[in-house]
Amino acid sequence: MPLTADVAAQQVQERLRSLHRLIYDIEAERSRNEQCIDAILRAEKSTGSPSSADDSSGSSQQVSQLKSLYKSGLTAAEQEERLLRAALSRIYEIRAIKNERRIQARHAGNKETIGCGALMKLLLSAAQTLPLHVGRAGERAPPLCGAVPADAGHVARPGDAVAALVRVSDNEDNWILAEVVSWLPAQGKYEVDDIDEEQKNRHVLSKRRVVPLPLMRADPRTDEHALFPKGAVVMALYPQTTCFYRAVVNRLPASAADPYEVLFEDSSYADGYSPPERVAQRYVIAIKEGKGRAT
């Protein structure tokens, strides 16, 4: 059933109201947590004082009180985490609703022509606002988080961004940034649109010529395993273009907001590589054969 503009607007407003309430709840919970932390610090200081060490009965009581405070602090932290995850869920739902409306408009032929400069800004914004994986203790990053590949049976959904290997001349293929229009199960192929709307090209490609882009960013502090290591050969989106080329990872992101630093293969330089370029996690993917080169 199509998602009309009125229904989409209503759904977005409902989630914004829920998000507004959650933000107030988070702030209140955080204030309580700060008070709990202050109480814990005071109790720790009191427990470690010389006078408390001389009084064994008092010391035992203080330790018991400290354990109780630790338990309360843990419960409060878990509640704050639940509220934060609920808020993130509302944000992701709003993103999904807006994306669904955009896809429907695109399929209806209401495609807005975007200039090159505006397109580059949109691609940068899409990379910067890509959801961040925030796992629980011991949880590993899921497929399509950072450098983690998709599952073997993964099928990209309409609207998903992908790298697509397309024919640009009789004897040359290039990896371009594209968007999935549909999956054709009978043929085992994707229908994709070139992200550069000035090209107005639609392609039907086999699954092996399509690589899904990450759906989430990896945080180097908690999920370093979900990043490409230094020296890895990858495909990366060349700055200010919509084409992917071979590159070598020169430096990993230091934080979730940071890009990779990569060296593109380029025969016009003496050592065969371009100067370092910064490329967002969203646009750095596993190497595939049949690539073009930066020129």
Secondary structure, DSSP 8 states (H G I E B T S, - for coil): ----HHHHHHHHHHHHHHHHHHHHHHHHHHHHHHHHHHHHHHHHHHHTSHHHHH-HHHHHHHHHHHHHHHHHHHHHHHHHHHHHHHHHHHHHHHHHHHHHHHHHHHHTT------HHHHHHHHHHHHHTS-B----TT----TTBTT----TT----TT-EEEEEEEEETTEEEEEEEEEEEEETTTTEEEEEES-TTT--EEEEEGGGEEE--SBB--TTT-GGGS--TT-EEEEE-TTSSEEEEEEEEE--SSTT--EEEEEB-TTSTTSB-S-EEE-GGGEEE--SS-B---
